[in-house]
Amino acid sequence: MSVAIENFVKAIYKNGKRDNNDTKPGNIAKELGISNAAATDMAKKLATKDLINYEKYQALQLTDKGTKVALNVIRKHRLWEALL
């Protein structure tokens, strides 16, 4: 799985856990420093891989498979932080 996909799924997971719970593609794009179009394209791509539920003009939601990927990415990043 590419770094871009991992970062995108992780951003959706983290935004979903925050108080504002705003996971619309525009907000994810802003957090990752990419364009809105790129975020929408990535969302469509991840929807075909069954990692997120994507509906036009709606917030992005991780599937069970997507949540597992996000948690694995977070664990991996924490392990690297601990080692460094």
GIZIVEN-V799655 format. One record per helix or strand of 3 or more residues. SS is the DSSP state (helix for helix, strand for strand). FROM is the first residue (numbers start at 0). LEN is the number of residues. If there is no record, write none. Layout:
# GIZIVEN-V799655
[[SS;FROM;LEN] [SS;FROM;LEN]]
This chain:
# GIZIVEN-V799655
[[helix;2;15] [helix;24;8] [helix;35;13] [helix;63;20]]
